[in-house]
Every structure is written in structure tokens, then in C-alpha cells.
């Protein structure tokens, strides 16, 4: 028996009607020698941590991390009946045709059921991009061999296991180490959600820390060619600051006084013919971003609407795609698609007719850039189907809006470039230059598809170009000043994220990375980013549901709980919130899908990283607590005496610092920076903070915050620390009276100098080829500092392990 395994009942019913299966059974449809059955999404899920270690039923950090040697799946209680039906049919099948969604998640849904039931027979793959009759028939005629999509299963399992490993282990560890207890006291941490939340929190910090700066401009109006023309003063470069702004109001006032009422001359009239090509077709990300920007739609609502248009209405193609192109072979189907658009949306019928006319006689010379075989990935772009019976009245308002967007973007591919003339006029008056530009539309082209009330996201603000109708003038004509005044301006803080701009930041994560080395790597990687087009909206929705972000109109704001959690993570293990780490993981999942690395390699490296992170969390357990409301309070170290701060009287706590234990005031966030040395677990007497300035030599700026470094007499010898402590905790070893190895010279980024083996004896030298004393798994290799050429040895697992030391003589 041939068994078609679908993802949802609706898919099963649609496919059954095309293969002669017409007998309805419980959880399946049979007939004509075939059977069709389905999941309800995932029928099984990863086993819980207590399955591998019963002691974790009640979370206990002592038993973490849990790293399964052999992974186990469990049947979901709510879908157990359907699982039994699928399991019975799998035992009877001689061939399974995977007919789930055409993506890695769909591949996992089908193959995890096959694996759990020990199916070893023939496997084929039905690759569906749309559910209209024509698309289903075409897919059934070209079923793929199962091995072609098998790597997608391994990639999908890698994502699932990485989410489980990072989410389960880190959530339990952070909650037990720093949480307040109770259901609402859970400190959620995830492979993807935590770096995304960090983006929102850090943007809010930047807004809070922003200090507006005044700058100025000059607006003027000149009479020329019989018309009054508003123009902007072009300040000379010598008057501008490094950001290109005029910060001296006096210079602007001097220009106003000099030009007011004077007559100048037209010095430049330049007209050029410009073209604007049609935007590419929608993939899911751009569709969500544009719907957010134009209509304020939530990303998840757009995905839900697109999924309904695909499955329920059979109006559009598969939505979870990251491709903006179509194969060139689909050009032959364009007339049918255009007819379907005209039938479903009469208001677009005229444009569909124009598009059909443009296609008449089109051959290989047709230059529609969206039709490009070289750009096709696993899926093509989202487009309308050829279904002639689309019922728009049956759609919800959101579904209608999304369908309209998809139809208009498809039509745009056939209507040609938007053409316009751009004119620039410059006037010289009293030796000062003024400029204005304007556009005159010539051929509307693809812009005919844009609704009149909606400005396209591709429009650019260009020196008032859209707003000004310019007169016809010639060089040398007089231009009399009618008005001239100073324009007061203020710099603006960074904008808060909206769902659309957060999606864009997740996709183009290189723009959020400061480290130039990793920025370049991420920028050059194909589709590098946080999450995928198919999962990003669910990640954002999860942050809403867990009360980490709230929406104020379109803007996203972090809650107090989110701010506290990210602050904590940045202290105990900052790489968890680093977008570089998650983008690297996504890239490795992509490598698994391409067959370039094994799933086991990815799991092994992830497990090694988790061991190190959780050991660090264990060492700091109980030093602070985040309440259910998000308030953070510092706690005395367990078993340590309560010691009053000699400066402010508040409790001090014992801290495991980069250079050993010391005692710090719990009121350091309120500005008290008192510290005491640690002597056998108790606070010692206050010591001299630093070597006298006369002995400290030249000033060395901190590479992290640029405040001066100072030479400090530590309990294990002198070292250089930032004078901005505790806000900046950067330190460097002393190298004969100068700061030693600067790790920004090593990795292009400030990192903590490891001058001693973790929790071990001082080690200032090491040999290349030796095992790394920190992670025990890496190998020390020789390296050279970029600026000084000085040699050192570092772990070959950098940045997962950051140990380095001087080479042995």
C-alpha cells in the first residue's frame, strides 16, 4: 500500500481527491490502492529532561546540563488517537509519500513518525508549492525521491535539538540560580529568543542614554522663472562637524543676515532621466515587514493569513519561503495567473489586461528580473495561484489585505520601470549656495499597482523632490530672495523597533554586530541571521506571551523583567545574548541541510559550550535574584557573613572576579563603588586602591570605555583595571609597568584577559600543542597580535573558549 503522509487534515483531503482516495475512515482517506493520513502538526515531541534524569522533575541545577546520548520522542497526549492511526498505517505501507509542508519542519513532522515506528520501506517526496488543482496535478506528476530531501530532516532535527538543549538547560539553570521561584519566576532563555530580546533591550538603553544635540540649517525662498521656490542652504564642509551637521547657530544667522532680500543667480540647472525597477516578488519576510509598516499588522497575523490563503482559499502559493524569484518556466503560466487575479479582484482587471498585453509575443528576451532560475532555492516566491474560483468575499479582512498585496506585487513584474525626470536647480546668492530638486513622472510603469493612499516603502525622501514643482529656468537668470530664516533642529534618538523593523534586524543581523570581523563574516553569508523566515514571527509572538515585550502603537518596548533578565545574562554569560552566536548556529544548520557537516558534529560542539556556560552560572548562583516583577536585588553569598559597607552601610557580598574573590557593595548600582579584599572568605582591611600617579607612568585608555586604566595592587600581584569600575569591569595583566595583552588586538573585540587558569594556579606561560587548561577539549595554538607582532598562545576553540597565555620561553 502507498501511504501519503500529510501535515494537516485539510492537506490530506485536497490530495486524496486527486489520487482516487474517496472512502472516509477514522483519521484517514483510502481507495484506489492508496491511503492518505495526516498529523495535526507534530504528533510527537522531544522527551522532557526528567525522562533522561528523573532528578530533574524538580529542577535542580546540580544535575545540569542534561545532554542526551540517545534522543527520545514522546507522543503528545492531545493527539494520541491520531498517532495510533498513523502508526497502524505505517506498519501496512510499502511506500510512504511525504506530503507535509515543503520545508525542513514538514520534513521533520513526517520522518520523526516514520523513525519512531521503525518504517524502513521506500520513501518519496511530494513537493507542493500551492494547493490549486493545476499545482497539485503538476506536483503529483513529478514526485521526488526521498533521499533528495533527507538532509532537510537532519537540519530540522538539529534546530529542534538545539532549541531543546539551549532552552531547557539554560532556562532551568538561570531560574534556579537567580529566579524568585513560582511559575511567574521562570527566567526563560532560548537559542533565538534571548538574542532577539537583547536587541529590544539594548535599543531601549540607547534611547534612554541618548542626549539630543542642537544643529541648524537655513531655509530660503527665491523668486525665479515667475515662481516662488523653497530651497535649502548648502553649508560649506569647513562649517560642519564630523557627522555633517552645522552646530554653530551664529554661522546660520550670518547667512540669513547676508542673503535676506538679496538677488542671486541660477548657477546650475540639471535634468536627468531616471528609472526605478519594480521590487521583487514577496518572500515571507518582506511581506511581513511591509504589512507591518503600512497597516500595523503583527508578523504572526500576516503569516496566519498567508497560510490560510495557501491552504484554505487556494489563492496563493506556499508562504514560508525565503525566495523572491520564480523559475523561468513559470512565465508560460503567467496568463492564467493574470486571468485568476482579474477574476478574483475586478478592481485590478485593467492592470491585469495591461500586463497581458506586455506578455504578448514575449520570448526569451523578456527581462522580468523576478524570473531567474539561478536564484531559486527550495521554494519560489509567494504569488497568486491560477485558481479561477478564488472567493475574496470568504476571506477575513487581514486575508484580503495580504492577498491584495501579493496580487499587486505580481502584476508589477509585467508593467515596466517607473520613469521620471529629475531636475536639480542651484542658486548662488552672496557667495552662498542653495539647492532644490524635483521629479516629474514620465511613465508610471509598475507604480500603477500602488494604491493611491499608500506610499511605497521604496520611496526615498530626496531633498523635497516629491513635493516641489520646479519652474523652467536657465543658468544665469536672476533669483531674488523673498525669505530666509534659520531652521533649528535637534538630533533624534534611535527609533524603537516595530515588528517589521525587528524582523529586518533578525534577517540582516550583520547590521547589529559591532565586531568588524564577525560583521564581515555575517554580511557575506547567504541568508545569515537569527531564526528563519518561517520561525521569526513565532519568536516575537513568544516574547509577547511571556511578558518580555509590549506594544505601544507600533513600537516594541521591553518590560522591566526583560531588562533585568538581559542585564543578568550579560553579566553571567554574555555570549547567550550575542546575535553572532545564534547566527553561527543557523549557518551550521544550513551546512547540515547542504550535507557539508554531520548533525552529530553540531550537537557535540553545542554540548561542550553548554557545559562551560552552566558551570559559570553555578559559580554565581545565589549572588542576586530577579523577582516576578523584574526587580533585581543582590544577595550575600550563601554561608558568608553579612558585612556592612564602610562607605554607605549597605551589605557587601563576596564576588568571584576575573582576578580572584573580592567584596563589593550591593549598592554599586546606586553609585557606591567600595570594595574590600577577600581574606580566607572574609572581608579584609581596605587597601590602597592604586599605585601613586607619579609611579604609574603614561596614561592608557580602556579599550572598552576609553576611561583611563590604573595600575592596581591586587592580592595576586599588580594588574591594570578601568577607573570606570564597576560600570566597566575591563582589566589587563601588568607587563613590566604597562598593560599586557590587549584582547581587542587578538580578536578585534574587547574580551576578558585570561592571565590565570580558571580556578587554578597562576599560569603566565603555555606551550603550543598543549591541551587547553580551561575547556580541556581545545588545543593551544600559536598566534600573533595584529598591532605589536607579539606572540601568544590561544585555544583553537575561540570564541567558545577564550583562554590565552604567554608562550613558554
C-alpha angles and dihedrals in degrees: 000000000000111000123200109206112202133183099230138016092249091058091048094052092048095050094042091060090059098048101047098257104140107147111101115219134169105295093344147060120225141182143104090051094299137094130207121202136160150201124232091236106293114004091186135039140193113285115255122255092256089062088068096036118017089201088072093067083093103039112252122176090204089072096051141148101043108200112178116222088199121023121229131198127208129206114246112245095222093056100034094117093055090046091057090053092050092046092052093050092047090057090055097044125104093184131023121204110200105221101166123122111308098250139082093272091054089049090053093049092057102037096046088059091048092048095046090053096044096244111175103166133106117311127201132176128228105203108201124182097172139011101223113117096256093051094047092050091048092050093047089053092056107039112173127228111259095238090064092071099030093102088060088062092053090048091048092049089049090055092046094049094044090052090049095046096046097036100044098039099042095041091052093043096049093042095051094042100044110003126110095228130246129079094292091048094070113123103211119210127178141178091245108011095062097056089045091051089047089058091056094044094047092048089053090050090051090052092049092049094045116119112197117228126206120235133165146220138180124237119195139176121215130192109226135147089008094300137096109241123191112221139179126232115244104217118211115257092242090065095052129087125231091280093054095254131131106233098171110086090189091066091053092047090050091055091049091051091046098047104034110118094356127128121236135173136248105255101177137025112175126172122183133178111238135188132203116198122218115268114253122261120280126274114185097266098054090042091055093044095050093045088052093048096045105032105016092242121166114246092237091051090054091050092047090050093047090048091052091048088053100044108022105031098027086218102126138027129258108312106201094079133127094198125102097188141077129218111257090240089070090066087082089060094051097098091056091048092049090050090051090052092050091049095048097041113030091184088067096045094099092053090046089055091050089050091050090052090052089053096051109112091002112154136162089313092068105119102202097148093205090069100077123138092195092063098051116117126178089310138022127233125291109269138157114273126237090248106137093198103061110150109206091180089066092058126095117244091259092049091049091051093049092045090051091052092051093048094049093047090052092050090050091067092069103040100075133234124324104244127198141155119243119206126194121192124188128189127196113208122171089345092304123118125226126184141192133173134194141180131226115196114230107169118015094206115160092356088079086080093061115099110244094237095051125075113215116247088231092064114110129210100237116179094300088304096147095046103047128078106200126212123231108261137159132224110272097030117133120257116193119204113238099172137010126174142157116257114213113213136178128204113250127230119243112283120252116247121263120199088261096050091043089054088051091050091050091051097043097038093157088078090061095050120093099187103096094210096054091037089061092046094050093044092056096046116099110251092344113170147101114306123336135276087261096052108031097086091050090052092054091045089053091056089054093049093049091051096245097121135026131194122236103189100308096335124099119221127185118236122235088256091056093049091050093047095050091045089053094048091049088057101043101033115353096181089071088069095038112112090209092068095052093044089053090052091051089050091053090050087054089051090053090052090052091049093244096124136018124253089234091059091056093047093049095053091045091052093050090051092049092053091057095044095049092046087057091050091049091055091056098040113137097014092112141000135217112211124216089261092053099257114145123211129178117233131204112255110267111266093013122121119254105251124188117229109250089220107044105006097239120129120281124214135208111249129196099222131183090264099040136286123327137160121251133182115258088220093066090118087059090054105268107133099177117143135178129197119252117243113184093326095315131094113265130207119294111269133204106283098221147349111279114275091243089063097040097081124210123355118265119195120225107252090218104049104003094237114134120278117228131204108244129195100230127186089255097041137292122319137167118253134178117260087219091072129168093025088049115033098182116141137172133193120258115254108191094313096323133088109274130217110356107208093206084069088053102046106009089251135079109259133167112273111239101210093154134043110260109273089344140099123298111283118181097162134047137168128242111249094035121121114264108259092211106051098018090215104069129081124231113239132184118259137171130222112245098225105035103027089229116154126235138154124243138178114272089222092069126171092026087053117029102188118135136156143171116288117254113258 
